[in-house]
Amino acid sequence: MRKIYIILIVIFCSFLYIISGNNVVYAKNNNIDYESVSKELEKEIEKNHISGMSVIVVNPKEVLFSKTYGNCESIDTPFIIGSMSKSFTALSIIRLAEEGRIDINKPISTYIDTSLYFKNKGDGDKITVKQLLNQNSGIGTYQKLGSIEITKNYGKYEYANANYNLLGKIIESVSNENYSDYVTKNIFEPLEMNHTSATLEGSKKNRLLKGYQNCFGFPIAIEANYPTDNSWIQVPAGFISSSARDMGKYLQMYLNNGLDIVTEDSIHKMFYDYIPQDDIDRDYYGMGWVYTKYYSKPILTHSGLVENYTSKMFIIPESNIGGVVLVNMNDYLVTNKLLEDIVKPLLGEENPNASKNFYITNHLLINTIYMVITIIALYPIITIKSWKNRNKTKKLYIIDIIRHLLLPIVLILIPIIINVPFWFCKRLSFNFNYKFYINAFNWHI
């Protein structure tokens, strides 16, 4: 009896450890040695100066692997998940469609007063709910609610947060509830996602992990600009917060064909009723999900990115496995590529970049460029005395034209050349995102 008692205590303590905050779960499944994967991930976060990370991999019935890294001490700690929020919004729309309260093929003006959000009267009659879901409504990437107008890309894929901001408004109009209440009651609570929220207050109550931005190679703690009604990106498009454990439950809902949230047919529609994102037959945008052939096997995925968090989720249809990676840092030069590389070992693939250090090379390059620009900018001040002396001769030198005229014009034109509005550059500059000249066009990933 004493031996049995000891064995029961050991089993109970092991169970408590597994369900505790900083849990580590390893399982040999799908021919993947997750213990080796974890060691590889530890090297990656150290090499790339990641502040905190939380990872989970699940199948329909169990957790195959979960681990936290850095300053993330619990698998229940929430992160802002960025554009992965779009899948929750799409799921809500599909649920309302199943109930007969929305027809996704009808114009959005059927459900909301589009004059509040569009410049031109009648534009809301030309865009269907499905076009918002598929990101082919003709709404431009940098457009905001209140000044939306259809562009020449109508009918073609163009990623725009405004599409999902509008879907949030439709959910509120049809359900007569605010967005947060609707997703909480119909998704979070049924799936027991107890550390997930669609409000800033709820996120902080759940002990949202502090986020970081990278500035000239150094992580700086900074709060994200939580959206308002006038924001370019709003909660339905990118500001739900969730933990890795909760996101594992969310993926298991899909792996179990919708459970009691939506039907299997609706899940299939979200995944595979897609449009091409490119001309190379690789990426397709469904409804809050991307079907991609980028990896060795087709997967369903979506990334998330805000000022100080990055994330990625994936489902492998042929293996019926899903996973999530949450990071509490945004480094435009590193984290996007890092998440692509982290997913590979979780899929059972080799990471060809495992021995490379993009952090050092990329930051040295960009810091050198900025140092040169800074020196050029300061040079006229440093040489002001000689400039005054030369000015007496009334001669104009080529270097003067380049320095005082051409260089400022080029710097001003760069945002125009890459088609990024000045308000967006201002937004990034206020948030230490000094790298926008190179990476602003990737913001909407």
C-alpha positions as CSV (number, residue, x, y, z in Angstrom):
1,M,0.0,0.0,0.0
2,R,2.9,2.4,0.8
3,K,4.4,1.8,-2.7
4,I,1.0,2.4,-4.3
5,Y,0.6,5.6,-2.2
6,I,4.0,6.9,-3.4
7,I,3.2,6.1,-7.0
8,L,-0.1,7.9,-6.8
9,I,1.7,11.0,-5.3
10,V,4.2,11.0,-8.1
11,I,1.5,10.7,-10.8
12,F,-0.5,13.5,-9.1
13,C,2.6,15.8,-8.9
14,S,3.4,15.1,-12.5
15,F,-0.1,16.0,-13.5
16,L,0.1,19.3,-11.5
17,Y,3.4,20.1,-13.3
18,I,2.0,19.5,-16.7
19,I,-1.0,21.8,-16.1
20,S,1.0,24.4,-14.3
21,G,2.2,27.7,-15.9
22,N,5.7,27.0,-17.2
23,N,4.8,23.6,-18.6
24,V,6.8,21.5,-21.0
25,V,5.0,18.7,-22.9
26,Y,6.9,16.4,-25.3
27,A,5.3,13.7,-27.4
28,K,6.8,11.5,-30.1
29,N,4.2,11.9,-32.8
30,N,4.2,12.2,-36.5
31,N,7.9,11.1,-36.5
32,I,8.9,14.4,-34.9
33,D,11.2,14.5,-31.9
34,Y,9.8,17.6,-30.1
35,E,12.6,17.5,-27.5
36,S,15.1,18.1,-30.3
37,V,12.9,20.7,-31.8
38,S,12.7,22.5,-28.4
39,K,16.5,22.6,-28.2
40,E,16.6,24.1,-31.7
41,L,14.0,26.7,-30.7
42,E,16.1,27.7,-27.7
43,K,19.1,28.4,-29.9
44,E,16.9,30.4,-32.2
45,I,15.5,32.7,-29.6
46,E,18.9,33.2,-28.0
47,K,20.5,33.9,-31.4
48,N,17.7,36.4,-32.4
49,H,17.4,38.1,-29.0
50,I,13.8,37.2,-28.6
51,S,12.4,38.4,-25.3
52,G,9.7,35.8,-24.8
53,M,8.0,33.1,-26.8
54,S,5.3,30.5,-26.3
55,V,4.7,27.5,-28.6
56,I,2.1,24.7,-28.8
57,V,1.4,21.8,-31.2
58,V,-1.8,19.8,-31.0
59,N,-3.8,17.1,-32.7
60,P,-7.6,16.7,-32.4
61,K,-7.4,15.1,-29.0
62,E,-4.2,16.1,-27.2
63,V,-1.3,18.5,-26.8
64,L,1.8,17.1,-28.6
65,F,4.2,19.8,-27.6
66,S,4.1,23.0,-25.6
67,K,6.9,25.1,-24.2
68,T,7.6,28.7,-23.1
69,Y,10.9,30.6,-23.6
70,G,12.5,33.7,-22.3
71,N,10.4,35.9,-20.1
72,C,7.2,34.1,-20.9
73,E,6.7,32.0,-17.7
74,S,3.4,30.4,-18.5
75,I,1.7,28.7,-21.4
76,D,-1.4,30.6,-20.3
77,T,0.2,34.0,-20.7
78,P,-1.5,36.0,-23.4
79,F,0.1,37.8,-26.3
80,I,-1.5,40.2,-28.8
81,I,-2.0,37.8,-31.8
82,G,-2.1,40.5,-34.6
83,S,-3.8,39.5,-37.8
84,M,-4.5,36.0,-36.6
85,S,-7.5,37.8,-35.1
86,K,-9.0,37.8,-38.6
87,S,-9.8,34.1,-38.4
88,F,-12.0,34.8,-35.3
89,T,-13.8,37.5,-37.3
90,A,-14.3,35.2,-40.3
91,L,-15.5,32.4,-38.0
92,S,-18.1,34.8,-36.5
93,I,-19.3,35.8,-39.9
94,I,-19.7,32.2,-41.0
95,R,-21.5,31.3,-37.8
96,L,-24.0,34.1,-38.4
97,A,-24.4,32.9,-42.0
98,E,-25.2,29.4,-40.7
99,E,-27.9,30.9,-38.6
100,G,-29.4,32.6,-41.6
101,R,-28.6,36.1,-40.3
102,I,-26.0,36.9,-43.0
103,D,-25.8,36.0,-46.7
104,I,-22.1,36.4,-47.6
105,N,-23.0,36.9,-51.2
106,K,-25.1,40.0,-50.5
107,P,-23.7,43.6,-50.6
108,I,-22.4,44.8,-47.3
109,S,-24.8,47.7,-47.5
110,T,-27.5,45.1,-46.6
111,Y,-26.1,45.0,-43.1
112,I,-24.4,48.4,-42.3
113,D,-24.8,52.0,-43.3
114,T,-21.8,52.2,-45.7
115,S,-22.1,56.0,-46.0
116,L,-20.3,56.1,-42.6
117,Y,-17.3,54.3,-43.9
118,F,-17.0,55.1,-47.7
119,K,-16.2,58.2,-49.6
120,N,-18.4,57.5,-52.5
121,K,-22.1,56.8,-52.3
122,G,-22.9,53.4,-53.8
123,D,-19.5,51.7,-53.2
124,G,-21.0,49.7,-50.4
125,D,-23.5,48.2,-52.9
126,K,-20.7,46.9,-55.0
127,I,-18.8,44.9,-52.3
128,T,-20.1,41.6,-50.9
129,V,-19.4,40.2,-47.5
130,K,-17.5,37.4,-49.2
131,Q,-15.2,39.9,-50.9
132,L,-14.3,41.3,-47.5
133,L,-13.5,37.8,-46.3
134,N,-11.4,37.0,-49.3
135,Q,-9.6,40.4,-49.4
136,N,-10.7,41.2,-53.0
137,S,-13.1,44.0,-52.3
138,G,-10.9,46.6,-54.0
139,I,-10.3,48.4,-50.7
140,G,-6.7,49.6,-50.5
141,T,-4.1,48.3,-47.9
142,Y,-3.7,51.7,-46.2
143,Q,-7.4,52.9,-46.2
144,K,-9.3,53.7,-43.1
145,L,-12.9,53.5,-42.1
146,G,-14.5,56.8,-43.1
147,S,-12.4,57.4,-46.2
148,I,-12.7,54.1,-48.0
149,E,-12.9,54.0,-51.8
150,I,-12.8,51.2,-54.3
151,T,-9.5,51.0,-56.2
152,K,-8.5,49.5,-59.5
153,N,-7.8,46.2,-57.7
154,Y,-11.4,45.5,-57.3
155,G,-11.9,41.7,-57.7
156,K,-8.2,41.1,-57.1
157,Y,-6.4,40.1,-53.9
158,E,-5.2,43.1,-51.8
159,Y,-4.6,42.7,-48.1
160,A,-6.4,45.4,-46.2
161,N,-7.2,45.6,-42.5
162,A,-10.3,47.7,-43.5
163,N,-11.9,44.6,-44.9
164,Y,-12.0,43.0,-41.5
165,N,-12.7,46.2,-39.7
166,L,-15.9,46.3,-41.7
167,L,-16.6,42.7,-41.0
168,G,-16.5,43.6,-37.3
169,K,-19.1,46.3,-37.9
170,I,-21.3,43.8,-39.7
171,I,-21.0,41.4,-36.7
172,E,-22.1,44.1,-34.3
173,S,-25.0,45.3,-36.5
174,V,-26.4,41.8,-37.1
175,S,-25.9,40.5,-33.6
176,N,-26.8,43.7,-31.8
177,E,-23.8,43.1,-29.6
178,N,-20.4,44.7,-29.6
179,Y,-17.6,42.6,-31.2
180,S,-15.9,41.7,-27.9
181,D,-19.2,40.4,-26.3
182,Y,-20.0,38.4,-29.4
183,V,-16.7,36.5,-29.8
184,T,-16.5,36.0,-26.1
185,K,-19.9,34.4,-25.8
186,N,-19.8,32.4,-29.1
187,I,-16.2,31.4,-29.4
188,F,-14.0,32.0,-26.3
189,E,-16.3,30.7,-23.6
190,P,-17.6,27.6,-25.5
191,L,-13.9,26.6,-26.2
192,E,-12.9,27.5,-22.6
193,M,-10.4,30.0,-23.9
194,N,-10.0,31.5,-20.5
195,H,-7.0,33.7,-21.2
196,T,-8.3,35.2,-24.4
197,S,-9.8,38.7,-24.8
198,A,-10.9,41.2,-27.4
199,T,-10.5,44.2,-25.1
200,L,-7.5,46.0,-23.7
201,E,-9.0,45.8,-20.2
202,G,-9.5,42.0,-20.5
203,S,-6.0,41.5,-22.0
204,K,-4.4,43.3,-19.0
205,K,-6.6,41.4,-16.6
206,N,-5.3,38.2,-18.1
207,R,-1.8,39.4,-17.5
208,L,-0.8,40.3,-21.1
209,L,2.9,39.8,-21.5
210,K,4.9,43.0,-22.0
211,G,5.8,43.6,-25.7
212,Y,9.0,44.8,-27.2
213,Q,10.2,46.6,-30.3
214,N,13.6,46.4,-31.7
215,C,15.4,49.8,-32.1
216,F,18.8,49.7,-33.7
217,G,19.3,46.1,-32.5
218,F,18.1,46.7,-28.9
219,P,14.7,45.5,-27.6
220,I,12.6,48.3,-26.1
221,A,9.5,47.7,-24.0
222,I,6.6,49.6,-25.4
223,E,2.8,49.3,-25.4
224,A,1.1,48.7,-28.6
225,N,-1.3,51.4,-29.9
226,Y,-4.5,49.7,-28.9
227,P,-7.0,50.7,-31.6
228,T,-9.8,53.2,-31.4
229,D,-12.7,53.8,-33.9
230,N,-10.4,55.9,-36.0
231,S,-7.5,53.5,-36.1
232,W,-6.2,51.9,-39.3
233,I,-6.3,48.5,-37.7
234,Q,-9.0,47.6,-35.2
235,V,-9.7,44.7,-32.9
236,P,-11.5,42.4,-35.5
237,A,-8.5,42.8,-37.8
238,G,-5.6,42.4,-35.4
239,F,-5.9,43.0,-31.6
240,I,-7.3,39.9,-30.0
241,S,-5.0,38.7,-27.2
242,S,-4.6,35.0,-26.5
243,S,-2.3,32.4,-24.9
244,A,-0.7,29.4,-26.6
245,R,-2.8,27.0,-24.6
246,D,-6.0,28.8,-25.7
247,M,-4.9,29.0,-29.3
248,G,-4.3,25.2,-29.1
249,K,-7.9,24.8,-28.1
250,Y,-8.9,27.0,-30.9
251,L,-7.0,25.0,-33.5
252,Q,-8.5,21.7,-32.0
253,M,-11.9,23.1,-32.9
254,Y,-10.9,23.2,-36.5
255,L,-9.2,19.8,-36.3
256,N,-12.5,18.4,-34.9
257,N,-14.5,19.9,-37.8
258,G,-16.0,22.8,-35.9
259,L,-17.3,21.1,-32.8
260,D,-20.4,23.0,-31.8
261,I,-19.2,26.4,-33.1
262,V,-19.7,25.9,-36.8
263,T,-20.3,22.9,-39.1
264,E,-17.6,20.9,-41.0
265,D,-18.9,22.4,-44.3
266,S,-18.3,25.9,-43.0
267,I,-14.7,25.0,-41.8
268,H,-14.0,23.7,-45.3
269,K,-15.4,26.9,-46.8
270,M,-13.1,29.1,-44.6
271,F,-10.1,27.0,-45.7
272,Y,-10.7,26.3,-49.3
273,D,-13.1,28.9,-50.7
274,Y,-10.1,31.0,-51.6
275,I,-8.6,33.4,-54.2
276,P,-5.0,33.5,-55.5
277,Q,-2.7,35.9,-53.7
278,D,0.0,35.7,-56.5
279,D,0.7,34.5,-60.0
280,I,3.0,31.6,-59.0
281,D,0.3,29.2,-57.8
282,R,1.6,29.2,-54.2
283,D,-0.5,31.3,-51.8
284,Y,-4.3,31.6,-51.6
285,Y,-6.4,33.7,-49.2
286,G,-9.5,32.0,-47.9
287,M,-11.5,33.5,-45.0
288,G,-9.1,34.5,-42.3
289,W,-6.8,31.7,-43.4
290,V,-4.0,31.3,-46.1
291,Y,-3.5,28.1,-48.0
292,T,0.1,27.9,-49.0
293,K,2.5,25.5,-50.8
294,Y,5.5,27.3,-49.4
295,Y,6.6,24.4,-47.3
296,S,7.2,20.8,-48.3
297,K,3.6,20.0,-47.7
298,P,0.5,22.3,-48.1
299,I,-0.6,24.0,-44.9
300,L,-3.2,26.4,-43.7
301,T,-1.7,29.3,-41.9
302,H,-1.9,33.0,-40.9
303,S,0.6,35.4,-39.4
304,G,0.1,38.2,-37.0
305,L,2.1,41.4,-36.5
306,V,1.6,44.6,-34.5
307,E,4.1,47.1,-33.0
308,N,5.5,44.8,-30.4
309,Y,4.2,41.2,-31.0
310,T,4.5,38.7,-33.8
311,S,2.7,35.3,-34.2
312,K,2.0,32.5,-36.6
313,M,-0.5,29.6,-36.6
314,F,-0.7,26.6,-38.9
315,I,-2.7,23.5,-39.6
316,I,-1.3,20.5,-41.6
317,P,-4.4,19.0,-43.3
318,E,-2.8,15.7,-44.2
319,S,-1.5,15.1,-40.7
320,N,-4.4,16.7,-38.8
321,I,-2.0,18.7,-36.6
322,G,-1.9,22.4,-35.8
323,G,0.5,24.7,-34.0
324,V,1.0,28.2,-32.8
325,V,4.0,30.4,-32.1
326,L,3.6,33.6,-30.1
327,V,6.5,36.1,-29.7
328,N,6.4,39.3,-27.6
329,M,8.7,41.3,-29.9
330,N,8.5,42.9,-33.3
331,D,11.8,43.2,-35.2
332,Y,11.0,43.9,-38.9
333,L,14.5,42.6,-39.9
334,V,14.3,39.3,-38.1
335,T,11.0,38.1,-36.6
336,N,9.1,37.5,-39.8
337,K,11.8,35.3,-41.2
338,L,12.3,33.7,-37.8
339,L,8.7,32.5,-37.6
340,E,8.9,31.0,-41.0
341,D,12.0,29.1,-39.9
342,I,10.5,28.0,-36.5
343,V,7.5,26.5,-38.2
344,K,9.7,24.2,-40.3
345,P,11.0,21.9,-37.5
346,L,7.5,21.9,-36.1
347,L,6.4,20.5,-39.4
348,G,9.2,17.9,-39.3
349,E,11.3,19.8,-41.8
350,E,14.9,20.8,-41.6
351,N,15.6,24.5,-41.1
352,P,18.3,25.4,-43.7
353,N,18.9,28.7,-41.9
354,A,19.7,27.2,-38.5
355,S,23.4,28.0,-38.7
356,K,22.8,31.6,-40.0
357,N,22.5,34.7,-37.9
358,F,20.3,37.1,-39.6
359,Y,20.1,39.2,-36.5
360,I,23.7,40.4,-36.6
361,T,24.0,40.7,-40.4
362,N,20.7,42.5,-41.0
363,H,21.1,44.9,-38.1
364,L,24.7,45.7,-38.9
365,L,23.7,46.5,-42.5
366,I,20.7,48.7,-41.6
367,N,22.6,50.4,-38.7
368,T,25.5,51.2,-41.0
369,I,23.1,52.7,-43.6
370,Y,21.5,54.9,-40.9
371,M,24.8,56.0,-39.5
372,V,25.8,57.1,-43.0
373,I,22.6,59.0,-43.5
374,T,23.0,60.6,-40.0
375,I,26.5,61.7,-40.9
376,I,25.4,63.2,-44.2
377,A,22.6,65.0,-42.3
378,L,25.0,66.4,-39.7
379,Y,27.7,67.3,-42.2
380,P,26.3,70.7,-43.2
381,I,26.1,71.7,-39.5
382,I,29.6,70.5,-38.8
383,T,31.0,72.4,-41.8
384,I,28.8,75.5,-41.4
385,K,31.9,77.7,-41.0
386,S,33.5,76.6,-44.2
387,W,30.1,76.9,-45.9
388,K,29.9,80.6,-44.9
389,N,33.4,81.2,-46.3
390,R,32.6,79.4,-49.5
391,N,29.4,81.3,-49.8
392,K,31.2,84.5,-50.1
393,T,32.6,83.3,-53.5
394,K,29.0,82.8,-54.7
395,K,30.1,79.5,-56.3
396,L,27.8,76.5,-56.3
397,Y,29.4,73.1,-56.1
398,I,27.9,69.7,-57.2
399,I,28.3,68.4,-53.7
400,D,26.1,71.2,-52.4
401,I,23.3,70.4,-54.9
402,I,23.4,66.8,-53.9
403,R,23.6,67.4,-50.2
404,H,21.0,70.2,-49.8
405,L,18.6,69.5,-52.7
406,L,18.8,66.0,-54.2
407,L,19.3,64.0,-51.0
408,P,16.3,65.6,-49.1
409,I,14.1,65.1,-52.2
410,V,15.1,61.4,-52.5
411,L,14.3,60.8,-48.8
412,I,10.9,62.4,-49.1
413,L,10.1,60.5,-52.3
414,I,10.9,57.1,-50.9
415,P,7.5,56.5,-49.2
416,I,5.8,57.7,-52.4
417,I,7.9,55.3,-54.5
418,I,7.0,52.3,-52.3
419,N,3.4,53.5,-52.1
420,V,3.3,54.1,-48.4
421,P,1.3,57.1,-47.2
422,F,3.0,59.7,-45.0
423,W,0.6,59.2,-42.1
424,F,1.8,55.6,-42.0
425,C,5.4,56.6,-41.9
426,K,4.6,59.0,-39.1
427,R,2.9,56.2,-37.2
428,L,5.9,54.0,-37.5
429,S,8.4,56.7,-36.6
430,F,6.5,57.4,-33.4
431,N,6.8,53.8,-32.4
432,F,10.6,53.4,-33.0
433,N,10.0,51.6,-36.3
434,Y,12.9,53.3,-37.9
435,K,13.1,50.7,-40.6
436,F,9.9,51.6,-42.4
437,Y,11.7,52.6,-45.6
438,I,12.6,48.9,-46.2
439,N,9.8,47.1,-44.4
440,A,6.7,49.2,-44.3
441,F,5.1,47.3,-47.2
442,N,5.3,44.1,-45.0
443,W,3.3,45.7,-42.2
444,H,0.0,44.0,-43.3
445,I,1.3,40.4,-43.1
